[in-house]
């Protein structure tokens, strides 16, 4: 959803901006640009459609600069729509959406302004230039007063070399400090390696970098006292030597599970004991992959804790006027902790007096700062747009939460609780089926559609497997409850149509098998995934993938791994980049 960066250094900082932008590229890669301001008050801009790497070349001169990597909202990906946008003495980069930009643009057009782009962002830089009376800060504040929507901005003024003004309203912004440079940036991981200390801004705060200092202030210029913290080692940006980030991140699942498990401690839950014990109704909200994890939590928590759990796509929760109130618990799940819909759902829950518990991978995220209590999973940085290891770790954290809730209510842990420590080695065992997944991907690479079936908890795994193959291999897939097949979608099965079934729940294995047999009888090429030896031996499936044996309730954490890998292989065989799927971005910070 666009990444922004600003840097002030003692020497030329073009390369610093370029390298920080590469770390932000997962937020969007439709276009990229950099504006540099030199001590001689000259502004130079380089911006191009496509990847950040297109900006490589002779560094533009300057010790102050801003950069942007774009996920297009207003206007197609093009050089002209790329940021930074310039008006008079000002250059600006923006992450977010200006909701009243049409009205503002109309007003500016009437005043004779001409626009070079179709973006909402160009309106902001024009407002700043028009408001300028010689005071840079005042002009930015005045322009922001006219904006509705969400924004994180970094702005340069050619009258003030060595100065950047940033502001945060609804989109993330972090300040970073290193001995040789001061930064603004959309997120912490991209600053790692560059900055040593970081401090996130809150909504409504301005950040001024000037005279070698970083100062947080409000719109009246009153300083806000903030504390910088050392960059956490686990958020350091990773790099990939060969292969793709997605392959690397799948390979990291065992370690991520083990790190997450080691970081979870029952005593940490003491601050939320009251709500775990007494919550009347539990709500779980999230988007995309995280929603599948939240739904699995709903299944597990309701059956173990015997308390009603309702799961919603965060984007829907906000607008359905939910009954949530005091004594209710909202569990908000988000790898990035910056997903706009999830944040809004959490804000709504807080406004209504509910307790908000966050599960996130980023301890300094917006979600973590607004939640009453946060479980930080230790998946490590996840760069590929397709979520993989974060999903396995989300599930682990959510199972752990369900177990704590049960304990607080009936002083008893679920019988699967003792098997968490085996998950990491079991995940490694799953890797044994990767050659089989590669072979299946080669067989199915030209498929026009696929079905993923499951029953019980396996429905969540099926949905996640289908999402992965849609997202990166661009193959349409449906993932749903196997029992639904004969209520409509069976009509789509024709000769050779791939149908994958996940069957890890022994009580439902024969029912899943029936659905698979019905599909096969109509010409489908079928694949069964199970840890259940008799389900595998009795199955009519064309291909069978044996999963390691662990308590069956924990199987969703493992059974998804072959599906993640299969999607990655499909993507590569079809000639696409799994790390940067078209039209998507890692962090969806707009509604
Ligand atoms: O950062 P979040 O977990 O809140 O992101 C939510 C979704 O945007 C995300 O899981 C998305 O569905 C993944 N790209 C899917 O692989």
Boltz pocket constraint, residues with backbone or C-beta under 6 A from the ligand:
constraints:
  - pocket:
      binder: B
      contacts: [[A, 287], [A, 288], [A, 289], [A, 290], [A, 291], [A, 333], [A, 334], [A, 335], [A, 336], [A, 337], [A, 338], [A, 339], [A, 342], [A, 385], [A, 386], [A, 387], [A, 388], [A, 467], [A, 471], [A, 585], [A, 586], [A, 587], [A, 588]]
      max_distance: 6.0
